[in-house]
Amino acid sequence: MSYIEDNQIEKELKGQIPEAPIDDTENKQQEDSQKPQQQESMIGKKINVGANMQRIDKDEINEFSNKNRLSRVGESIAVNSDIREGWMEVDKALLGDRAIFYRPDWEFRIRPATVEAIRHWSTIDDENANSIDRVFNEVMKTCFSIITTNGPIPWYNVNAWDRFFFILLIREYTFSKGETKIEYTEDCINCNNPVTFQLTSGSLLYDMPDDEVMPMFDQSSCNWIIDPNEYGLETDEILKLWLPTLEKDINVKQWAMNRYQENPNRELDPVLIRFLPWFLPKISKDDTIAQRQINEFRRKFESWDIDTFNFYNDVITNIMVTPNTKLIQKCPICGEEVTSPIRFPNGASSLFHVESKFKKFGKK
Ligand SMILES: [Zn+2]
């Protein structure tokens, strides 16, 4: 299994600027949600990562989005205009199978990145993962919202694995003419001809939980409810797990950064960090409370015997939605399926880069 390497975490934490503060004034109505770790795992049935990949293609998007609802992203993203204004509802069908991980009454809205946000964007340090992380969250905070039947709830209740999808969707909505495509080529492994890859919200692939485990997910509460006894692990405790939200991701990172600043030599347990967002409905942004919550979970975590740990570890591995780091494209010449790692040819900072109409002054 590939856990996050300790030193990798330390590296990530090093030089991390505090996360965009979570703005509680936006709305108080909170729902249980989750946090995110994106790591690959090799346990259980998920050894063959390629087997369960989901892909939403253009036709599917069009098919789903051409209902007569007002201003939905799917149908109107192609409408020409310069930088746009206004909120638009996102057709949840664009999420594909991942839509099930939200309560049915939730609706998502996005708006184009403002000139101010784009200006902000230019401060991204492409060499610094934390800088990218922070600006991604900033874009989500200003351009993404969640509406429920009880009113709006904060943007960070989104599942962490969907952040990049929404970032790309916001980007596509912002630059609707398609003049700022993120494209690159890769040679076909079969015929050597160049194959063009385009990075769009619809080109992202996700490794989903198997059909076999999906019935254990309860959409109305957004919990996974699993009875270990059915798998031969005798226990009185039914396992109840929450989804990893962006909020938990942000707060765990902040917590880890605080620990690092207290003592750069202390090692944080990456396995514990991987489990946290699933086992805790919320993680506080208040360091004292977060510390208490995490310590409490740690005591539980450390009390598990090896069978219990292994079972829980298999569970997490199999219910996790993992964004794939590759894109797939058919070679236009020979039809071979070619894969390419997701990349930003000019760095993440180019994602919201606006081509100016004037001639560039100087080379820098
Ligand atoms: Zn080919």
Residues whose N, C-alpha, C, O or C-beta is under 5 A from the ligand:
A	BS01	ZN	C188 N190 C191 N192 C331 I333 C334 G335 E336
